[in-house]
Amino acid sequence: MPFSRTNVIMLQNFKAISLSYKKAPLDIRELIALDESSCRIFLQTLKGFLQATDILVLSTCNRTEVYYNSDTDYSAEIVKLLGITKGIDNISRYFDYFTILNEHDDAVQHLFDVSMGLESQVVGDMQISNQVKVAYQWSADNETAGPFLHRLMHTIFFTNKRVVQETSFRDGAASTSYAAIELIEELTGEGAEPNILVVGVGEIGADVCRNLKDLGYKKVKITNRTLAKAKVLAEECALEVLPFEEIVQGMKEADVIISSVARETPFFTKEMVKRLNALTYKFFIDLAVPRSVEPEVESIPGVLVYNIDTIQNKASEALQRRISSIPKVKEIVAESIEQFNDWSKEMMVSPTIHRLKNALETIRQEEIARYVKKLGPKEAKLVDSITKSMMQKIIKLPVLQLKAACKRGEAETLIDLLNDLFSLENQPAESEQNPG
């Protein structure tokens, strides 16, 4: 590749296109969301069609996003390729639901904020960090991650560790479904594996099931009046379906019953639960409004009922702690981005530094070659050592000045000067020459 100042500077142009809960309703997010297999296929498609590097695809229940490094805005092309991957005709009609981030700093900031949970529907979401790690692994597996993305992601992971250690941003359960599961842990004891029956798979019931799956609960059954809906969710979460007509038997076997049944009057009545003749404790967690568990159920020996107010109070307290931590989290993120940008700027001048080292090494080799025949092995080794040491001292100051100028945004003039002084266009940038 011919040498030019553009080759030397190598400005990063990180971009992102995002579809999230902030602009897109659930039915649109569901339509466009990608599972693992689709993500991998989509990564390969992007790799083949785009003149871009450092491609990352992140898809969760709340967002589907693509990050990439390129001088060109590929937003429209990415949406079209997403439509092909998902089998959606005329996907361009959904284009307005996407947010386009074509400024490098904006895209970097967004990925940091998403990874920390600052952009989550439930602020401080504990799952997003792992989801970002998985997305990065897919990029690495599919060879769409370059040095820039590798460094960026590891900086993000280190930042996340600082957030966990230095703030309360990830403490406690800050959503109704998380709080419900945290309550299960409190009621049944750590390490216990309770039998759980989830009744009703509306939005909150489905969210509970997904969280149960993510947290490793295995003894979970799902039941719903519409069997097909329960089967779809059970397949997604690898859980067991209980036919609705067998609910009484399911209640007898369950230690915990989580209900989000939507109806005007309670579904679980005192008479119904009394007929179970339970010999063990049963915990009802009622997430429905209006309530789906009759308050009098708690008068039955061994039965305890927790309603939505109990759960939401627990969630609200945790959420407030997280909100109070946001300024500190943003401060940590800002420090990390500043450090990452310093590295990025140094990488911009890295080719010039390599060329300068190679130019000086060429001069050194040429001069040694003129005299080495007159020297014995011992003298030749000594001269080689002395000249290497001299070269390292000579190059140290220009390299430090070049890095400092890059941080100030003033590197171009110094790069041009070094190029003219040492004819750097004749030197390779990728690696130093091997001496001897």
N, C-alpha and C positions, 0 to 999 in steps of 0.2 A: 504494500500500500504506500503511495507517495506520501512524503512527509508534508504536513501543513500545520498551521497553528490550530486549526479545528481538530486535527487528529490529537494534538497534544492536550488541549483543554478537556476534551471528552466530557462535556457537560451532561449531567444526568437529567433525564426528562421523565421522571416517574409520574404515572397517571393512574386514575381509577375511575371505574364506572360502578355505581351502586344503586341497587333497588332494595329499599328497606321499609320497615313499618312506618317510617316518618312520612312517606309519600304514597305507599302502596298498601291497599287493604289486604286482609288475609287471603281472600280468594285469588288475588293476583300473585301474591307471594307463593302460595301453594302451587299455582300453575307453572311458575318459572323456577322453583327450587330444584336443586340437583342432588341426587344421592351420590354415594361414593363412586359407583361405576360410571355414572353420567359425568361426574367431575373429571375423572381421569380421561374419558373420551374427549370431553370439551377442552381440556388442557392440550391434548395432542392436536386437536383441530386448530386451536389458536396458534400453537407452535408452527403448524404447517402453513397457515394462511397469513399470519401477521409478520411484518418485519419488526419484531419486538423481542426484548429479552426480559428476564426477571418476571415471568408471568406467574401470578398467584390467583387461584379461584377459591373463594370462600362462600359456602352456601349453608345457611342455617334456617330455622323456622322464621326468623325475623329479617333475614337479609340474604341477597345473592350479589356478590361483588367480584369484579375482576380488577387486578392491579397489574401494571405492565410498564416497561421502560421503552420509550420510543419518542422520536421527534414528531411522529405523526399521531393525530387524534384518530383512533380507531373505534370510537364509541359506536357509530352506526354499524360498522362491520361486526363488532362483538355481539351486538344485539341480534343481528341477522344470523350469525353462527350459533348463538344460543337458541334461536328459534328452530334451526335445523336439528340441533342436538336433542331438543325437547319434542320435536315433531309438531311445532306450533306454526300454523299458516299465518302469514301477515302479522308477524310479531311486532312489526314497526308501529302498530297501533297502540302498543304499550310503552312506546319510547318515552313519553312524558312522565312516566312513573320513575324513570331513572334519574339519578343525580350524576352529573359529569364533573370530574375533578381533573382538569388538565394542567393545573399549576403544580409543579414538583413539590413545593413545600406543603401545599394543601393535601396532596395525596399521602405524603409521609405522615403528616399530622393525623389524618383520618385513620390510617392503619394503626397508629399508636393508640388513638382514642377508642377505636373498636376493640382492639386487643385487650385494653385495660378494663373494658366494661363501661366506659364513659358514655358510649353511644347506645348501650343496651336499653331495651324496653324496661327491664328491671335493672336500675343502675347498679353497677358492680357485679353483674351476672357472673357466677362462678364457672359456668360452663364455657364461656366464650374463649377463655385462654386456651383450653384444651382443643376447642374447635379450630382455632388459628394454628395451633401446632400441627394438627392433622392435615390442614390445608397446605402448610409448608412442606410436610412430609410427601404429600402427593406431588408438589412441584419438584422436590428433589428426586423422587422416583421417576418422574417423567422428563427429567433433565431440562426443566424450564426455569430453574433457579440459577442465576449467575452470582459472581462475587458480591455485587451490590445487594441483592436480596438476601444472600446468606448473612452478610454483616448486619443488615437491617433487622432481620428476624431474631438473630441472637441478641441484638441490642434490646429488642422488644421483650424477649424472655427475661433478660437480666432486669429490665425495668419492672416487669410484673413481679419478680421476686422481691424487689425493693418495696413495691406497693403493699404486698402481703406482709412484709416484715415491719414496715415503718408506719402503716396506717391501719384504720379500722374499716377500710373500704370493702373488704371481702368478708367482714364478720357477720354472722347471723343470717337468717333467712329473710330475704326482702321481697318475696312474692308470696301470694296466697298458697300456691302449690308447694313451693319450697318450705314455707312455714308448716304446712300440713305434714310434710315428710319429717321435718325436724321434730314435730310433736310426736310422731310415731316412734322415733328413736328415744325420746324422753320416756314415753309410756312403756315401751317394751324392753328397754335396756340395751346398752351397747353390746354388739356382738350377737344379739338375738336375731333369729330369722322368723318373723311373724308371718302367719298366713293372712294375706290382704285380699279383700274383695273390693273392687272399684265398681260402683253402680252409677251408670250414666257416663257417656263419653262425649259430652259437649266440649266446648273450648277448654273449660277449666279441668274437666275430667281427663281429657286427652293430655293436657299439660302435666297433670299429676302422673299419668302413666309414663310419659316420656322421662320425667324426672326420676321415677322409680327405676326405670331401666338404666338411666345414666348413673345412678347411685348403687347399682348392682343388686337390687332386690329381685329374687328369683320366684318366690312363692306368691305370685300375684295372679289373680283371675279377674277378667273383665266381663261385665254383663251389661246388656243394653236392650231395650225393647226392639230396636232395629238391629237384627243380628248382623247384617252385612256391614253396617258401620263399625260394630265391635270387631269384626274379623279384620277389617282394614287396619285398624289401630293395633290390634294384637299382632298382626304380621309385622308392622313397622317396629314394634317394641319387643318382639319375641316373647310375648306373654300368652297365657292360656285364656280361651274364651269359654264362658259358662253360659249355656242357653238360659234365657230370662225365665223360662218356666221352672228352672231348677234353682231359683234364687234362694229358696228356703234352705235347701241342703247346703248351698254355698255359704249362707249366713251361719249355719251350725258349725261349719269347718273353719270359719274365719276368726282370727283374733282381732282384726281391725277391719271395719267397714267404712269406706270413704264414699259418701254420696253427694252427687251433684244433680240429682233428678229434678227436672224442671216441671213443676205442677203447682196448682193453687193451694192444695191441701197436703199435709204430710203424707209421704208414702210409707214410712216406717212408723207404725203406731205401737202403743203400749201392748195392745192385745196380740199383735203380730209377733213382736219380739218375745213376749211372755211365753208363747207357745213353743219357743225353741228349747225351753228347759235347759238353758246353758249351765254347765257345771264349771266353766272357766270364765275369767274376765273377758268382756267384750267392749271394745272401744268404737264408738260411732263418731266419725268426723264429718260433720254436715257442712258442705260448702255451697249449698243451694240457698237462693233467695227468691221466693219465700222458703222457709225452712222445710226440709224434706224428712226430718226426724222429729217426731212429736216430743216436746219437752218432758212429758210424763214417762217416757221410756227410761229415763235415768232413775226412776223410783224402783226399777227392777233390780234386785240384788246382783252385784257383779257387773252391772252395765254402767258405763260412763259415756256422756255425750259432750262433744265439743262443737260449738257452732262457728259460723263465719266471723263473728265479732272477736272471739278468742283468737282465731288464726290471724285475722287482719291486724289486731293489736300487736301481736308478736312480730308480724311483718313490718308494721309501721315503725316500731322501735328500732329494728335493724336498719330499715331504710333511712331513718333520720341520722343514725350513726354514719352511714355511708355518705349521705349528702354532706354532712359536716366535714367529711374527709376529702371531699372533692378538691378544695384549694391545694392541699398538700399533694394529692395525686397529680394535679396539673403541674405543680412545681417540679416534681420528680420527672414527669414526662418532658418538660421543657429542658431540664438538665441533660437528659438522655439524647434528645434531638440535637441539642447544641454539640454534644460530643460526637454524635453520628455525623453531623454536617462537617465537623472538623476533619473526620476521617475521609468523608466523601471528597472534600476539597483537596486533601493530600493525594487521593487517588487520581485526581484530575492531572496533577503534575508528575505522577509516577513515571509515565513514559519519558518525559524530559530528563528526569533524574537518571533513569536507566541509560538513556542515550549519552548523557554527560559522562557517566561512569565508563561506558564503553569507549567513548572518544579518548578519555584519559588513559584507559587501559591499552588502547591501540598505540598511542604515543609511547607509553612505557615499553610495550613489547618491541616496537620498532627500534627504540634506542638500545635496549638490551641486546637485540639481535646483532647490532653493529659491533659489539665488544665481547660477546660471550665466547667466541672462538679463541680469544686471547686469554681467557680465564680458565682456571682449573675448576673441578666440580665444587670444591669448598667455597672458592671466591664467587662463583656464579650463584650459588645458593644464598650467600650473604648479600650480594647485589640485588637479587630478586626480593629478598626480605626488606632491605632498606628502601627500595623504590616503591614497593607496595605500601609501606608505612607512610612514605612521603605523599603518595597519591591519596590515601585516606584522609590525611590532614588537609591537603589542598582542597578536596571536594567537600569537606565538612561544612565550611562556612557558606558556600553557594547553595547547598542543599537546605540548610537551616533558613537562609534568607528567602529561598524559593517557597518553602512551606509557609513561612510567615507572611510573605506577599500574597500567597493564595488565600489565606484566612482573611486578609484585608481586602480581597477582591482586586488585587493589583498585580497578578502573576503574569499577565500577557506580555507586558513590556520586558520583564526580566527573561521570560522564555525566548522572546525574539532576540534579545541581546546574546544569550547563551548560544542560541542557534547560529547566529552570525559569527561569534567568536570561535566556535568549535566545529562548524559545518555539521550540525547534528542530523541533517537530512540523510547523511550517509551511514548513520548508525542504526542498528535494530533497537526497537523499544521493548520487545517482549522479555528479553533476558540479557544478562551481562555475558560478554564473551568469555570463553574459557581460556585462562592464561596458559601459555606454553604450547 
